[in-house]
């Protein structure tokens, strides 16, 4: 979820979201909260601290605990050696899914995070370090359209799972880049999975076009998992899981 798509009020006594332009400050506050409440080298304690911060201090545009479990299940099923995300924000998804990746796929598995903002990439890298996952996660800074080729420059020819949680207006164009990149794990092994967060949440993105494209594309099958916007239980949301079938 991008800052412009954040819910505009608190829900059921939960803290209201930051105003547009305040997310960089909130990111620093979240980092300090993690330093104070998480245990060095314990990824789960980092995830728990970030969830606690979002529930009790300031709403955060992480995937969160509820929808995060949906993605956890996809990672467990896919058992990826390589997973990539578009949109790191403060590192919640990198810690959560890189930890899961290592648990199900072993020490050779790796997680690549593409983040547009240098500011948030620095925060995310520090939070990943607290979780003890710096050797598992690699960050690339800049638009995905300018940086996705770095994977092949590193000798990465196949990605097993992509996770998208960035500017919703970029979902469709970035999905098409992924589709055309040759990076998707082929279907005769077990087709790559592309997971997209916030596909039902309110906001200015172009998600109807995205959903129409992935659901009508014969090279993919796509399933919606309905849920709610992270850290509250009023605004409907969903996670779209799209599988490459060739």
N, C-alpha and C positions, 0 to 999 in steps of 0.2 A: 504494500500500500504506500502511495506517495503522500507527502504532507498535505497536499490539497484535497486528498480523499479521506482524511481523518474524520471520524465522527465528531460532530460539533458540540457535544455536551457529554457530561458524565452520565453513567447509567447505574441505577440501583446503588447509589452511594459511592460509586467508583470515581476516581479522580478524573477531571475533564482532560481532554487532549491538549497538548501544547498548541499555541497559535502558530499559524504559518510563519516561518522564520525563526521559531524558537527551538527547532529540533536539534540544531547543533549544540546549543546549551544543554538541552536534555540529554544528549548523547554523552557529554562530559559528566553530567550528574550520574548517569547510569554506570559509567565506567568506575566512578568513585564508589558507588554503592556496591558494585561487584567486588572491588578491592576490599571493602570492609566486611562483606557478608559471605563471600565464597572462599573455598579452600584451594590454595595453589595446587594445580595438577589434578583437580577433581572436576571433570567436565559437568557432571550432573549438578554439582553445587553451584556452578556458574549459571546453568540454565535455570535452576530454582531461584537464584538471586535475581535474575533478570525478570522472571515471571513475577516475583514478589514486588519488585520495583514498579512494574507496569500495573499491577493490581492495586497497590497501596500508595504509590507516590505520584507517578505521571504515566498516563496512557502511552504505550509505545506501539509502533507499527511493525512489530515482529509477527511471525506467523502464530506464535503463542502456543500454549500447552494443548489446547483442544484440537486445533487443526494440525498442530505439529505431530500429533499421534497418527493422523492420517498419512502423513509423509513418512513417518517412521515405519509404518506397515509396508509402504511401497519399497522402501530401502531394504527392509528385511526380505521381501519377496524377490527383489531384483538382484540382491547380493552384488552390488557394483564394485568394480575395481577402480573406476573413475566416475566421480560425480562432480557436477559443476552447477553453480548458482549464478543468477543474474540479479544483483541487488543484495548487498551485504548488510546495509544499514549499520547497526552497532555490533554485529557478529553473532546474534542469537542463533540464526539458522546455521551458520558455519559451525558453531560449537555443537549444537544439537545433532546435526546430520553427519558431521565428520566423526563425532564420537560413535554414532550408530554405525557408520560406514566401517570404521576400524573394528568394531565388535563383530560385525557379521562377515566381513571380507578379509580381515587379517591386516598385518602391518604393512603390506605392500600397497594397500589401497590409498588413494589420494583424492583430496577435495580441492577444487579450484573455484575461487570466488571472484566474480567480476563486479566491481563497484564504481559507479560514475564519479563519486565525490572522494577526493583525496582526504578530506577531513574525516569522513565516516570510515574510510579504509584504514586510517591510522587508529581510530578507536577500536574498530573490529579486530585489528591485528593484536592490539594490547589485550583485549578480552580473550581472544584465542590463546594468547600466551599464558594468561592466568589459568586457562583450562588445561594447559599442558599439551596443546595440539598444534603448536607452530610447525612441527615436522610433518604434519598431515595436511595442512591448509596452505595454499599459495594464493596470494591476492594479485589481481590485475586492476589497474586504475584507469578509468576512462569509459567512454561509451562502448557497449558491447560490440557495436558494428565496427569499431576501430581496433578492438583488442582480441576478438575471438580467434583470430589467426595465430595468436601466440601459442595456442595449444599445439598446433601442428609444428610450430617452430621448436617446441620442446619435445617433439617426437610422440605426442599424444594423437593417435589416429582414431580413437574410439572413445566415446563417452556413453556410459551406461544409463545415467540418470541426469537430467537437467531439472533444476528448480528455478522458477521465475517468480520474483516478488519485487519488481521495480516499478518504474513508471508504466502504468497500464496502457498508455498511448503507444508504447513501444512493443507491447506483447506480440502483436501480429507480425510486424516487420522483423522482430528478433526471432520469432518462431520460424519464419521463412528463411532467415539466415542459417539457423540450425538445420533446417530441412535440406538446404542446398550445400551445406558444408562438407558432407561426407563423413561427419563425425558420429552419426547415430549408430549404435550397436545394431548389427543386422538381425533381421527377424529369424533367420535360421539358427541363431544362437539363442537368443531371447531378446526380442526387440527392445530398443531403448525406450525409456519412459520420460516424458516431459510433464512436469507437475507445475500447474499455474495457480497461484493463490489469488484470493479476492475477486473471483470471477463473477460474483453476484453482488458485491458491495456497491453502494452508491458512489458516484464520482464521475469525473469528466472523461474517463478512458473510453476506448473503442472496443470494449469487450464483446458486445454482440457480434461484431465482425470477426473477432478472434474465435469465439465459440462456433460460429457458423462455419468458419474455415476448417477448424480441426475436426468438427463432427461430420463434415461432408467430404473430407479428403480421403480417397480410397486407400491411401498409404498408411492410414492411422485408424485406430479405434479410440474412442474417447468416452470417459465416464465422469459424471459429476457426483461429488460428495458434498451434500449440503451441510452447512454448519452456521456459525455466527461470526461476525466481525470479532477479531481477537480481543480478549479481555473484557467482554461484556456479553449479554445474552438477549439483546433486543433486535439489533440490526442483522438481517439475514446475510449470509455470505456462503461461499462455496469454494471448493478446490477441484479443479479439472485435472484429471489424470489421463494423459494421452499416450498411447503405446504405438510404436512404429511396427507395422506389419508388412512393410515392403511395397 
